């Protein structure tokens, strides 16, 4: 991080949705991470959608997703680690329009990314208090939706965090649409379903109000596939219906 503010405890780690490791709080920096050899792995997920993954994995190992639009590349979420090779791979694709972050667990080095690429980073204003590394590049958007381009929309879903956000990309090659879900709509091993967790690692389910609100907010959008931030974790088809039937199952179990 670029911040000069020293703190003893990581607030996002100490929050009930995450945890402080059994051996206590640990810290690192981007400069320190760059002392260990890593490489950037690029993989085409489908036409116009590419994943960017760091090997070996850093922190919780999330990847970033790159969306090709006529206006430029949109980066969805970010990896904790990046270096000049990572930036060169992205710049080689053409103009970079912006970055958007789904929720505070993936804030990571977003400010450093923004400054390196000189782009705005959109995060929902409801989660502003979780920002530990402020930057003039951060844009705090408000409301339930925000159009980044005519075909790309941010949707505030809530549930996991108040400002938790998904990204809807309408203009896929097959015209069926895609949802990039972050962690609010959690992809699971059975690709016919998804999960709804307030805390994934501590196994705290979302309550009925939050789940019903998520279903309401995705209702206006059509999409076939759902992508998470981990390789292979996705719903390959019938994504919107998977959310609806998963919500019904979730509500049935938590209300028993």
Long-range contacts (C-beta under 8 A, 24 or more apart in sequence): 1-29, 1-30, 1-109, 1-111, 1-112, 1-132, 1-133, 2-111, 2-112, 2-115, 2-133, 2-135, 3-132, 3-133, 3-134, 5-132, 7-132, 10-132, 11-130, 11-132, 12-104, 12-105, 12-107, 12-130, 12-132, 16-199, 16-202, 16-204, 17-105, 17-160, 17-161, 17-198, 17-199, 17-200, 17-201, 17-202, 17-204, 18-105, 18-199, 18-201, 18-202, 19-201, 19-202, 30-81, 30-82, 30-109, 30-112, 33-58, 33-80, 33-81, 34-81, 34-83, 38-81, 38-83, 39-85, 40-82, 40-83, 40-85, 40-86, 40-89, 42-89, 43-231, 45-227, 46-172, 46-173, 46-178, 46-225, 47-172, 47-173, 48-169, 48-171, 48-172, 48-173, 49-169, 49-172, 49-178, 49-227, 50-93, 51-231, 52-79, 52-86, 52-89, 52-90, 53-79, 53-231, 54-79, 54-80, 54-81, 54-82, 54-86, 59-108, 60-105, 61-230, 62-106, 62-108, 62-229, 62-230, 63-229, 63-230, 63-231, 64-229, 65-180, 65-227, 65-229, 66-90, 66-93, 67-152, 67-167, 67-169, 67-180, 68-93, 69-97, 69-149, 69-151, 69-152, 69-171, 70-149, 71-97, 71-149, 72-96, 72-97, 72-98, 73-97, 74-98, 74-99, 74-100, 74-148, 74-149, 74-152, 74-167, 75-99, 75-100, 75-113, 75-119, 76-100, 76-102, 76-167, 76-180, 77-101, 77-102, 77-106, 77-180, 77-182, 77-229, 78-106, 78-108, 78-109, 78-110, 78-113, 79-108, 79-109, 80-108, 80-109, 81-109, 82-109, 82-112, 82-113, 82-116, 87-116, 87-117, 90-117, 91-117, 97-148, 97-149, 98-122, 98-148, 100-148, 100-154, 100-165, 100-167, 101-165, 102-164, 102-165, 102-166, 102-167, 102-180, 102-181, 102-182, 102-183, 102-184, 102-229, 103-127, 103-160, 103-161, 103-163, 103-164, 103-165, 103-182, 103-183, 103-184, 104-130, 104-131, 104-161, 105-183, 106-182, 106-229, 107-131, 107-132, 107-133, 109-133, 110-138, 111-135, 111-137, 111-138, 114-138, 122-146, 122-148, 122-154, 123-163, 123-165, 124-154, 124-156, 124-162, 124-163, 124-164, 124-165, 125-163, 126-156, 126-158, 126-161, 126-162, 126-163, 127-161, 127-162, 127-163, 127-164, 130-161, 144-217, 153-221, 155-217, 155-218, 155-221, 156-217, 157-184, 157-185, 157-213, 157-214, 157-217, 157-218, 158-184, 158-210, 158-213, 158-214, 159-184, 159-196, 159-198, 159-206, 159-210, 159-211, 159-213, 159-214, 160-184, 160-197, 160-198, 160-206, 166-218, 168-221, 168-223, 169-223, 170-221, 170-222, 172-224, 174-224, 176-222, 176-223, 176-224, 176-225, 177-221, 177-222, 177-223, 177-224, 178-223, 178-224, 178-225, 178-226, 178-227, 178-239, 179-218, 179-221, 179-223, 179-225, 179-226, 179-227, 179-239, 179-240, 180-226, 180-227, 181-226, 181-227, 181-228, 182-228, 182-229, 183-228, 183-229, 184-214, 185-214, 185-218, 185-226, 185-243, 186-228, 187-226, 187-227, 187-228, 187-230, 187-233, 187-234, 187-235, 191-234, 191-235, 191-236, 191-242, 192-235, 192-238, 192-242, 192-245, 193-242, 193-245, 193-246, 193-249, 194-226, 194-235, 194-242, 194-243, 194-246, 195-246, 195-250, 196-246, 196-247, 196-250, 205-250, 205-254, 206-250, 207-254, 208-251, 208-254, 208-255, 211-247, 211-250, 211-251, 212-247, 212-251, 214-243, 214-247, 215-243, 215-244, 215-247, 218-243
